[in-house]
Amino acid sequence: MEIKIKKVDLEKIKALRKKAGLSLEEMARLLGYESQNGYYYLEIGRGKFPAETLAKVADILEVSINELFFENKITKMAKEQTA
């Protein structure tokens, strides 16, 4: 059995932000942070992206929110039952 776990792709968010020509400070301001540190900590994984913030990031970067995730596929071994 295979289980898919979605995780926020921090490297992709950073790459998309840079491609869009946005600095950490600009991104933080667009998201309503008083300083760049609040956003910076999210982008480096020191904090977790709230769903609402992630939706705003997708809008700012003009991508689907699904593009900000990657999937880990985990294979779960079924235990064999003997009678």
N, C-alpha and C positions, 0 to 999 in steps of 0.2 A: 504494500500500500504506500502511496506517495502523498506526502503532505506538503502543500505550498505555503510558505510563510513570506509575507510581503514586509519589506523594510524600506525606510526612507533612504534613498540613494544620495547621500550627502555630497559625494564627489560630483555627481551629475548636476546637482543644484548649484554647486560652486562653479562648475564649468559653464552652465547656462547663464549664470549671473555675469560672469566675465565676458562671455560671448555677446551679451546684451550691452556691455560697456558700463555696467553698474558697479560702483565701489561698494564696499561693506557699509560705509556711511550712508550712501544713497539708498541702498536696500533697506537698511534699518529705518531711515526716515520714512520711506514709502510704507513701511509696515507699522509705523507709529511708535517706534522706540525712541527714547530720548538720546541714547548714545548708540554707537555701533556695537558695543560689547554685548548687549542683549541678543542681537541677531547673530553676531560672531559665534557666541557660545552654542547656538543652535546648529550653525553650519559646520562646526567642528565636532559635533556630537556630545558636547558637554551637557547639553540639555535636550529635552525631547520636543519636537515640533508639535505644538497644539494643532488639531485638525483645521481650525479656522485660519491659523497662520499659514499652514501648508496650502490651503485653498487660495489665499491671497498671493503667496509666492508663485503658484501656478499661473494666476491671472497676470501678475507683473511680468513673468517670463514668457507669457503667451504660449503656454503648453497645457496639455491635459494633465490633471492631477495624477493620473495613472503613470505618466512619464517620470514622475518624481520618485517612483518606487522600483525596487528590483525584487525578484523572487528567489528565495532559497528553497530548493527542493530537498526534502528529507524523506528517505525511504525508511519506512517502518517495517520491521520484520515481523511477520505473523508467527506466533508460537504454534508449533505443531502439537496437536492434542492426540494423545494415544489412549486407546480404550483399555 
